[in-house]
Amino acid sequence: MKTLLAHHELAGPVDTLEAQRASRVDKLADKSLGTLVKALFESYAVVDDCERDLLPEGKTPTDRVAMAFSQRMVMAPERLAQARAAVEDLVAMRNQLVHHLIDRFDLWSDDGCAAAARHLEACYERIDQHFGELAGWARSMDEARALMASFTQSDAFRELVVNGIAPDGSFEWPVSGIVGVLRKAEQHLSEGGWTRLDRAREWMASTHPEQTPQKYGCRAWPQVLSESRQFDLEYRVGEDGRKLAWYRARALRSVRGARTERGGRGDKVAKGQP
C-alpha cells in the first residue's frame, strides 16, 4: 500500500520530481494502516470523473519545464464502496489481532489455544484474499508504468513534448513547437519590437527545419501567425516596393482552452478560445 501511494502521482518542475518521490516515501514510512487506507481511497482508488488539477495556475513555476502524471484505479461507486469496506474490515481485523487476541482467547488452556488457532486460520484466509486484490492493484500500476516508459521512448512522445502535438493530432498553440521557434527568431531578429517574417523563416529553416506550417495543418507562415493568435501581424511596403510581413509576439497567456485539431485550412478550435 505504501508503494502504491508513494509512486502513483507526481507533479511539478521536472528537476524536483525525484526528490518529491523520495520525500513521499519517507513521509509514508511511519504512517498507520488506517491513515494509509484513508489516503488510498482519496487519491488512488476513486470513482470515474474524479479529476484533480496537479499543476494549478498561480502555483506552478512558469520559468521551468513542469509535468504531472497520475495513475488511479477507477471504479463504479458501488464497487468502490465494497472495496473500501473490505479494506477497512482488514484494518479492523488487524487491530483486533494486535491489541485484543490475548484478551479474547484463554491461551493458558488447550481449548483456548485451539480456538485461537482456528480464528487465526480464518483471519489468514481473509488477509490472503485482500492481499491478492491489493497485489493486483500494484501489478496494474507497474504495468501502466512500463507502458508509460515505453511511450516516452516513442516518436509520439517526442512530438508531444517538443512540438505540443498530442497522439490524436490535436495541439495547443501557445506551447506548440512552431510558436516557440517564432518567439526565438524574434529574440534574434527583432527590429524595434517587430520582426520581418522572411528573415525569421530563413533563420528557422537553418536552425529548426522540422518546424513547418504543414506540421500544424497550415499552408503558410502567415496562417500560423494568424490562427495561433499568439502574434500580431502587419504588412509594410519595403524600399523596393514589395509588401513584407512583420510580426511581434503578444503577451503570454494561459494555455488552457487553446487546443486545436489539425486538418489544414478550416482547422477548428476544439474548446474555448486562446
Residue frames relative to the residue before (quaternion, step in Angstrom):
aa qw qx qy qz dx dy dz
M 1.0000 0.0000 0.0000 0.0000 0.00 0.00 0.00
K 0.6368 0.5187 -0.3255 0.4686 3.57 1.02 -0.76
T 0.6276 0.5338 -0.3337 0.4580 3.58 1.06 -0.73
L 0.6289 0.5339 -0.3296 0.4592 3.58 0.97 -0.85
L 0.7254 0.4533 -0.2504 0.4535 3.55 0.79 -1.05
A 0.6613 0.5284 -0.3147 0.4295 3.59 1.04 -0.68
H 0.8169 0.3160 -0.1167 0.4683 3.56 1.00 -0.79
H 0.5759 0.6529 -0.3837 0.3079 3.62 1.12 -0.27
E 0.8160 0.1449 -0.0498 0.5574 3.61 1.14 -0.38
L 0.1235 0.7639 -0.6251 0.1023 3.56 -0.93 0.98
A 0.0798 0.7945 -0.5983 0.0661 3.56 -1.09 0.67
G 0.5378 0.6164 -0.4708 0.3305 3.54 -1.14 0.70
P 0.7435 -0.3308 0.2807 0.5089 3.59 -1.24 -0.24
V 0.5556 -0.6640 0.3809 0.3245 3.57 -0.85 0.96
D 0.6564 0.5221 -0.3295 0.4336 3.59 1.07 -0.59
T 0.6819 0.4640 -0.2925 0.4838 3.61 1.26 -0.06
L 0.4807 0.7230 -0.4228 0.2598 3.60 1.20 -0.34
E 0.6727 0.4907 -0.3175 0.4537 3.60 0.87 -0.86
A 0.6402 0.5085 -0.3254 0.4751 3.59 1.02 -0.76
Q 0.6153 0.5415 -0.3416 0.4599 3.58 1.06 -0.71
R 0.6531 0.5206 -0.3149 0.4508 3.56 0.93 -0.92
A 0.6669 0.4971 -0.3000 0.4672 3.58 0.91 -0.93
S 0.6461 0.5211 -0.3172 0.4586 3.58 1.00 -0.82
R 0.6527 0.5120 -0.3193 0.4581 3.58 0.99 -0.80
V 0.6133 0.5393 -0.3472 0.4609 3.58 1.02 -0.75
D 0.6653 0.5026 -0.3004 0.4632 3.58 0.93 -0.90
K 0.6753 0.5068 -0.3033 0.4417 3.60 0.90 -0.87
L 0.7008 0.4669 -0.2707 0.4666 3.58 1.06 -0.70
A 0.4884 0.7199 -0.4118 0.2714 3.57 1.21 -0.47
D 0.8075 0.2671 -0.1327 0.5090 3.61 0.91 -0.85
K 0.4129 0.7162 -0.4732 0.3045 3.59 1.21 0.33
S 0.5063 -0.6497 0.4780 0.3050 3.56 -1.09 0.74
L 0.6536 -0.5188 0.3765 0.4023 3.54 -1.26 0.41
G 0.6362 0.5374 -0.3292 0.4451 3.58 0.99 -0.78
T 0.6514 0.5061 -0.3073 0.4745 3.59 1.00 -0.83
L 0.6443 0.5239 -0.3175 0.4577 3.57 1.01 -0.80
V 0.6463 0.5182 -0.3203 0.4595 3.58 0.97 -0.85
K 0.6347 0.5289 -0.3290 0.4574 3.58 0.95 -0.84
A 0.6774 0.4827 -0.2887 0.4741 3.58 0.90 -0.92
L 0.6106 0.5779 -0.3442 0.4180 3.57 1.05 -0.79
F 0.7657 0.3618 -0.1909 0.4963 3.57 0.91 -0.93
E 0.5857 0.5355 -0.3910 0.4662 3.57 1.25 0.26
S 0.8351 0.2007 -0.0733 0.5069 3.59 1.02 -0.72
Y 0.7477 0.3859 -0.2345 0.4868 3.63 1.07 -0.54
A 0.7614 0.2238 -0.1334 0.5936 3.59 0.71 -1.02
V 0.1549 0.8106 -0.5314 0.1912 3.56 -0.25 1.30
V 0.5503 -0.5662 0.4837 0.3777 3.53 -1.34 0.15
D 0.6422 -0.5130 0.3947 0.4108 3.56 -1.26 0.33
D 0.8016 0.2689 -0.2307 0.4816 3.57 -1.24 0.61
C 0.4752 0.6293 -0.4697 0.3969 3.58 1.17 0.49
E 0.0925 0.8260 -0.5426 0.1216 3.55 0.15 1.31
R 0.1235 -0.7698 0.6225 0.0680 3.53 -1.13 0.76
D 0.4079 -0.6923 0.5379 0.2548 3.55 -1.04 0.80
L 0.1803 -0.8330 0.5182 0.0711 3.56 -0.22 1.29
L 0.7485 0.2514 -0.1716 0.5892 3.59 1.26 -0.31
P 0.0453 -0.8510 0.5228 0.0214 3.61 0.52 1.13
E 0.5247 -0.6186 0.4814 0.3322 3.53 -1.08 0.74
G 0.7573 0.3521 -0.2777 0.4747 3.54 -1.04 0.79
K 0.7591 0.3188 -0.1875 0.5357 3.57 1.21 -0.44
T 0.6565 0.4781 -0.3030 0.4987 3.57 1.30 -0.17
P 0.4675 -0.6843 0.4718 0.3010 3.64 -0.70 1.00
T 0.2850 -0.7738 0.5460 0.1477 3.56 -1.00 0.83
D 0.6325 0.5445 -0.3348 0.4374 3.59 1.26 -0.10
R 0.7262 0.3175 -0.2237 0.5672 3.59 1.30 0.14
V 0.5574 -0.5833 0.4624 0.3678 3.55 -1.24 0.46
A 0.0436 -0.7944 0.6057 -0.0082 3.56 -0.83 1.03
M 0.0021 0.7924 -0.6099 0.0043 3.55 -1.14 0.58
A 0.1544 -0.7735 0.6081 0.0895 3.54 -1.27 0.37
F 0.0385 0.7686 -0.6383 -0.0186 3.54 -1.16 0.59
S 0.0591 -0.7969 0.6010 -0.0161 3.52 -1.10 0.76
Q 0.1146 -0.7628 0.6340 0.0553 3.54 -1.01 0.90
R 0.0124 0.8166 -0.5736 0.0629 3.56 -0.80 1.02
M 0.3381 -0.6735 0.6118 0.2402 3.50 -1.34 0.40
V 0.1279 -0.8231 0.5525 0.0305 3.58 -0.30 1.29
M 0.0036 -0.8064 0.5890 -0.0525 3.56 -0.85 1.04
A 0.5647 -0.5315 0.4927 0.3947 3.51 -1.33 0.28
P 0.6538 -0.5470 0.3356 0.4008 3.63 -1.05 0.64
E 0.6661 0.5031 -0.3181 0.4495 3.60 0.92 -0.86
R 0.6692 0.4902 -0.2980 0.4724 3.59 0.94 -0.88
L 0.6359 0.5262 -0.3314 0.4570 3.58 1.01 -0.76
A 0.6434 0.5177 -0.3234 0.4619 3.59 0.97 -0.83
Q 0.6443 0.5151 -0.3193 0.4665 3.59 1.02 -0.79
A 0.6646 0.5046 -0.3061 0.4583 3.57 0.92 -0.92
R 0.6612 0.5042 -0.3128 0.4590 3.57 0.94 -0.85
A 0.6459 0.5151 -0.3227 0.4619 3.58 0.96 -0.85
A 0.6528 0.5198 -0.3187 0.4496 3.59 0.99 -0.82
V 0.6830 0.4693 -0.2939 0.4763 3.59 0.91 -0.86
E 0.6417 0.5052 -0.3297 0.4737 3.60 0.99 -0.73
D 0.6025 0.5373 -0.3479 0.4767 3.58 1.13 -0.62
L 0.6241 0.5350 -0.3287 0.4650 3.56 1.08 -0.74
V 0.6395 0.5169 -0.3214 0.4696 3.59 1.00 -0.80
A 0.6563 0.5097 -0.3108 0.4615 3.57 0.93 -0.90
M 0.6495 0.5084 -0.3176 0.4678 3.58 0.98 -0.82
R 0.6330 0.5276 -0.3323 0.4588 3.58 0.97 -0.80
N 0.6647 0.5004 -0.3074 0.4619 3.58 0.91 -0.89
Q 0.6427 0.5229 -0.3220 0.4581 3.57 1.03 -0.79
L 0.6608 0.5054 -0.3101 0.4602 3.57 0.98 -0.82
V 0.6949 0.4869 -0.2812 0.4484 3.57 0.91 -0.91
H 0.8176 0.3234 -0.1305 0.4582 3.56 0.82 -1.00
H 0.8271 0.2724 -0.1066 0.4800 3.62 1.04 -0.59
L 0.3948 0.7382 -0.4843 0.2543 3.63 1.18 0.03
I 0.6827 0.4870 -0.2975 0.4563 3.58 0.85 -0.93
D 0.6566 0.5058 -0.3174 0.4608 3.58 1.05 -0.73
R 0.6824 0.5194 -0.2890 0.4255 3.57 1.04 -0.76
F 0.7983 0.2317 -0.1075 0.5454 3.61 1.01 -0.75
D 0.4207 -0.6750 0.5510 0.2527 3.52 -1.18 0.72
L 0.1300 -0.8429 0.5203 0.0427 3.54 0.03 1.31
W 0.5818 0.5751 -0.3785 0.4330 3.60 1.27 0.10
S 0.7034 0.3831 -0.2644 0.5371 3.57 1.32 0.05
D 0.6190 -0.5551 0.4036 0.3818 3.56 -1.23 0.50
D 0.6622 0.5056 -0.3132 0.4559 3.58 0.92 -0.89
G 0.6526 0.5164 -0.3162 0.4554 3.57 0.98 -0.83
C 0.6534 0.5032 -0.3133 0.4708 3.58 0.99 -0.82
A 0.6430 0.5179 -0.3259 0.4606 3.59 1.00 -0.80
A 0.6512 0.5078 -0.3129 0.4692 3.58 0.99 -0.84
A 0.6462 0.5134 -0.3171 0.4673 3.58 1.00 -0.83
A 0.6413 0.5261 -0.3254 0.4539 3.59 1.01 -0.80
R 0.6486 0.5047 -0.3217 0.4703 3.59 0.97 -0.84
H 0.6418 0.5235 -0.3186 0.4610 3.57 1.01 -0.83
L 0.6627 0.5026 -0.3073 0.4623 3.59 0.94 -0.85
E 0.6322 0.5243 -0.3361 0.4610 3.59 1.03 -0.73
A 0.6503 0.5019 -0.3153 0.4751 3.59 1.00 -0.81
C 0.6395 0.5177 -0.3186 0.4706 3.56 1.03 -0.81
Y 0.6312 0.5436 -0.3359 0.4396 3.56 0.99 -0.82
E 0.6395 0.5258 -0.3307 0.4530 3.58 0.97 -0.81
R 0.6631 0.4880 -0.3040 0.4794 3.58 0.97 -0.84
I 0.6404 0.5197 -0.3246 0.4631 3.59 0.98 -0.84
D 0.6555 0.5225 -0.3134 0.4463 3.57 0.93 -0.91
Q 0.6362 0.5286 -0.3238 0.4593 3.58 1.03 -0.79
H 0.6940 0.4629 -0.2751 0.4779 3.59 0.86 -0.98
F 0.6222 0.5411 -0.3437 0.4494 3.57 1.03 -0.77
G 0.6387 0.5357 -0.3253 0.4464 3.57 0.98 -0.83
E 0.6580 0.5027 -0.3136 0.4647 3.58 0.99 -0.80
L 0.6741 0.4822 -0.2978 0.4737 3.59 0.90 -0.91
A 0.6240 0.5281 -0.3399 0.4649 3.59 1.05 -0.72
G 0.6170 0.5377 -0.3370 0.4653 3.58 1.10 -0.68
W 0.6196 0.5250 -0.3387 0.4752 3.57 1.04 -0.74
A 0.6639 0.5059 -0.3053 0.4584 3.58 0.93 -0.90
R 0.6394 0.5155 -0.3317 0.4641 3.60 0.99 -0.78
S 0.6322 0.5315 -0.3328 0.4551 3.57 1.00 -0.81
M 0.6510 0.5073 -0.3184 0.4664 3.57 0.99 -0.81
D 0.6462 0.5141 -0.3237 0.4618 3.59 0.96 -0.82
E 0.6452 0.5132 -0.3219 0.4654 3.59 1.00 -0.81
A 0.6511 0.5088 -0.3155 0.4665 3.58 0.99 -0.83
R 0.6448 0.5134 -0.3208 0.4667 3.58 1.00 -0.78
A 0.6365 0.5212 -0.3298 0.4632 3.59 1.03 -0.75
L 0.6443 0.5071 -0.3175 0.4764 3.58 1.01 -0.80
M 0.6418 0.5177 -0.3227 0.4647 3.57 1.02 -0.80
A 0.6356 0.5257 -0.3285 0.4602 3.58 0.99 -0.82
S 0.6439 0.5120 -0.3165 0.4724 3.57 1.03 -0.79
F 0.6494 0.5268 -0.3164 0.4479 3.57 0.98 -0.85
T 0.6527 0.5327 -0.3278 0.4275 3.60 0.98 -0.78
Q 0.6613 0.4816 -0.3105 0.4841 3.59 1.25 -0.28
S 0.5907 0.6226 -0.3454 0.3798 3.58 1.27 -0.14
D 0.6303 -0.5161 0.4209 0.3989 3.55 -1.33 0.28
A 0.6081 0.5663 -0.3568 0.4269 3.58 1.06 -0.71
F 0.6486 0.5024 -0.3222 0.4723 3.59 1.01 -0.75
R 0.6352 0.5202 -0.3364 0.4612 3.58 0.98 -0.78
E 0.6310 0.5220 -0.3334 0.4671 3.57 0.99 -0.79
L 0.6562 0.5186 -0.3099 0.4522 3.56 1.00 -0.82
V 0.7351 0.4335 -0.2395 0.4629 3.58 0.81 -1.02
V 0.7456 0.4140 -0.2277 0.4699 3.58 0.82 -1.01
N 0.8188 0.2647 -0.1050 0.4985 3.56 0.85 -0.99
G 0.4494 -0.7122 0.4432 0.3071 3.59 1.24 -0.17
I 0.5132 0.6362 -0.4195 0.3948 3.60 1.24 0.34
A 0.3392 -0.7609 0.5238 0.1779 3.57 -0.59 1.18
P 0.6735 -0.5056 0.3435 0.4157 3.62 -1.19 0.38
D 0.6779 0.4750 -0.3065 0.4700 3.61 1.11 -0.54
G 0.6124 -0.5904 0.3334 0.4065 3.58 1.30 0.12
S 0.5727 0.5832 -0.3934 0.4208 3.59 1.21 -0.21
F 0.0305 -0.7940 0.6071 0.0107 3.57 -1.21 0.43
E 0.3571 -0.6980 0.5777 0.2272 3.52 -1.34 0.28
W 0.4904 -0.7198 0.4075 0.2744 3.55 -0.49 1.21
P 0.6708 0.5276 -0.3502 0.3860 3.66 0.70 -0.89
V 0.7758 0.3053 -0.1755 0.5236 3.61 1.06 -0.67
S 0.4012 0.7189 -0.4808 0.3018 3.59 1.20 0.30
G 0.6169 -0.5795 0.3907 0.3619 3.54 -1.16 0.62
I 0.6669 0.5231 -0.3174 0.4254 3.57 0.95 -0.82
V 0.6242 0.5070 -0.3385 0.4886 3.59 1.07 -0.66
G 0.6283 0.5501 -0.3329 0.4380 3.57 1.04 -0.77
V 0.7082 0.4388 -0.2832 0.4751 3.60 0.87 -0.87
L 0.5792 0.5525 -0.3826 0.4615 3.61 1.13 -0.47
R 0.6490 0.4951 -0.3129 0.4856 3.58 1.04 -0.74
K 0.6378 0.5177 -0.3318 0.4638 3.60 1.01 -0.76
A 0.6346 0.5248 -0.3282 0.4627 3.58 0.98 -0.84
E 0.6273 0.5441 -0.3267 0.4513 3.54 1.04 -0.78
Q 0.6356 0.5360 -0.3300 0.4470 3.58 0.99 -0.79
H 0.7151 0.4484 -0.2488 0.4750 3.59 1.05 -0.75
L 0.8298 0.3027 -0.0885 0.4604 3.57 0.94 -0.89
S 0.4053 0.7509 -0.4583 0.2488 3.58 1.23 -0.07
E 0.0925 -0.7642 0.6374 0.0345 3.53 -1.12 0.84
G 0.8343 -0.0912 0.0279 0.5431 3.55 -0.34 1.22
G 0.7353 -0.4240 0.2313 0.4755 3.57 1.06 0.71
W 0.7221 0.3525 -0.2307 0.5487 3.61 1.28 -0.17
T 0.2150 -0.7807 0.5785 0.0981 3.57 -1.18 0.63
R 0.4238 -0.6860 0.5265 0.2692 3.56 -0.94 0.88
L 0.4659 -0.7170 0.4476 0.2618 3.54 -0.73 1.08
D 0.6473 0.5272 -0.3481 0.4265 3.63 0.92 -0.76
R 0.6542 0.4896 -0.3147 0.4830 3.59 1.05 -0.72
A 0.6264 0.5274 -0.3316 0.4686 3.57 1.06 -0.75
R 0.6323 0.5334 -0.3318 0.4535 3.60 1.00 -0.79
E 0.6475 0.5094 -0.3213 0.4669 3.59 0.95 -0.82
W 0.6613 0.5053 -0.3080 0.4610 3.58 0.95 -0.89
M 0.6820 0.4821 -0.2907 0.4668 3.60 0.92 -0.88
A 0.6225 0.5467 -0.3461 0.4402 3.60 1.04 -0.70
S 0.7126 0.4387 -0.2569 0.4836 3.59 1.09 -0.67
T 0.7639 0.3695 -0.1967 0.4911 3.60 1.09 -0.62
H 0.7986 0.0963 -0.0323 0.5933 3.61 1.09 -0.68
P 0.0249 -0.8615 0.5068 0.0150 3.61 0.64 1.06
E 0.6056 0.5788 -0.3623 0.4087 3.60 1.17 -0.43
Q 0.6323 0.5226 -0.3360 0.4628 3.58 1.22 -0.35
T 0.1402 0.7883 -0.5775 0.1595 3.55 -0.35 1.29
P 0.6129 -0.5543 0.3993 0.3970 3.61 -1.11 0.50
Q 0.6324 0.5672 -0.3397 0.4037 3.58 0.98 -0.83
K 0.5830 0.5855 -0.3737 0.4214 3.61 1.10 -0.63
Y 0.7631 0.3369 -0.1659 0.5260 3.57 1.14 -0.67
G 0.6333 -0.5961 0.3167 0.3785 3.55 1.17 0.60
C 0.5776 0.5704 -0.3827 0.4411 3.59 1.20 0.41
R 0.4754 -0.6872 0.4759 0.2743 3.56 -1.20 0.55
A 0.8140 0.0394 0.0289 0.5789 3.59 1.05 -0.72
W 0.6879 -0.5099 0.3368 0.3916 3.55 -1.29 0.37
P 0.6285 0.5229 -0.3713 0.4402 3.66 0.87 -0.66
Q 0.6186 0.5362 -0.3461 0.4584 3.59 1.10 -0.66
V 0.6113 0.5355 -0.3459 0.4690 3.59 1.06 -0.72
L 0.6674 0.5083 -0.3016 0.4531 3.57 0.87 -0.97
S 0.6939 0.4826 -0.2740 0.4588 3.56 0.96 -0.86
E 0.7469 0.4286 -0.2429 0.4467 3.58 0.71 -1.07
S 0.6187 0.5502 -0.3598 0.4303 3.59 1.09 -0.54
R 0.2091 -0.8118 0.5107 0.1912 3.57 1.18 -0.61
Q 0.5030 0.6352 -0.4254 0.4032 3.54 1.17 0.65
F 0.7640 0.3065 -0.1489 0.5479 3.58 1.29 -0.19
D 0.3622 -0.6437 0.6157 0.2745 3.50 -1.36 0.37
L 0.1130 -0.7954 0.5948 0.0277 3.57 -1.00 0.85
E 0.1109 0.7810 -0.6106 0.0701 3.54 -0.92 0.91
Y 0.3335 -0.7357 0.5588 0.1877 3.54 -1.24 0.51
R 0.0791 -0.7849 0.6145 0.0106 3.53 -1.01 0.94
V 0.4455 -0.6650 0.5278 0.2841 3.54 -1.20 0.55
G 0.3411 -0.7631 0.5185 0.1800 3.56 -0.74 1.10
E 0.7275 -0.4331 0.3084 0.4337 3.54 -1.34 0.08
D 0.7070 0.4368 -0.2626 0.4904 3.57 1.13 -0.59
G 0.6125 -0.5864 0.3371 0.4091 3.56 1.28 0.19
R 0.5381 0.6186 -0.4149 0.3944 3.60 1.24 -0.08
K 0.4298 -0.6709 0.5390 0.2734 3.55 -1.19 0.62
L 0.0997 -0.8163 0.5689 0.0036 3.56 -0.67 1.15
A 0.3720 -0.7162 0.5496 0.2159 3.56 -1.08 0.82
W 0.0617 -0.7652 0.6407 0.0126 3.55 -1.02 0.93
Y 0.0507 -0.8064 0.5884 0.0293 3.58 -1.07 0.64
R 0.0529 -0.7593 0.6444 0.0741 3.51 -1.35 0.30
A 0.5141 -0.6622 0.4557 0.2991 3.56 -1.07 0.76
R 0.3779 -0.6766 0.5813 0.2479 3.51 -1.16 0.69
A 0.6640 -0.4778 0.3709 0.4397 3.57 -1.26 0.23
L 0.5440 -0.6206 0.4544 0.3353 3.56 -1.05 0.79
R 0.0741 -0.7923 0.6054 0.0171 3.52 -1.00 0.93
S 0.7349 -0.4258 0.2921 0.4395 3.54 -1.32 0.17
V 0.4834 -0.6577 0.5030 0.2840 3.54 -1.14 0.74
R 0.5776 0.6390 -0.3807 0.3363 3.57 1.05 -0.75
G 0.8347 0.2480 -0.1821 0.4567 3.51 -1.04 0.86
A 0.6317 0.5424 -0.3473 0.4315 3.62 1.16 0.29
R 0.3475 0.7657 -0.4836 0.2431 3.59 1.17 0.43
T 0.0966 -0.8003 0.5918 -0.0051 3.54 -0.90 1.04
E 0.3190 -0.7242 0.5782 0.1987 3.54 -1.15 0.66
R 0.4296 -0.7054 0.4986 0.2632 3.57 -0.85 0.98
G 0.3018 0.7597 -0.5477 0.1782 3.52 -1.13 0.63
G 0.6243 -0.5499 0.3467 0.4333 3.55 1.15 0.51
R 0.8004 -0.2475 0.1940 0.5103 3.53 -1.22 -0.49
G 0.7558 0.3301 -0.2625 0.5009 3.52 -0.95 0.88
D 0.2600 0.7591 -0.5490 0.2340 3.59 1.19 0.41
K 0.2416 -0.7838 0.5571 0.1301 3.53 -1.03 0.72
V 0.4454 -0.6370 0.5510 0.3038 3.51 -1.21 0.55
A 0.3779 -0.7779 0.4576 0.2066 3.54 -0.56 1.18
K 0.8024 -0.0613 0.0388 0.5923 3.58 1.07 -0.60
G 0.8559 0.1172 -0.0971 0.4943 3.53 -0.99 0.86
Q 0.4103 -0.6570 0.5609 0.2924 3.50 -1.33 -0.41
P 0.4978 -0.6553 0.4630 0.3291 3.62 -0.99 0.70
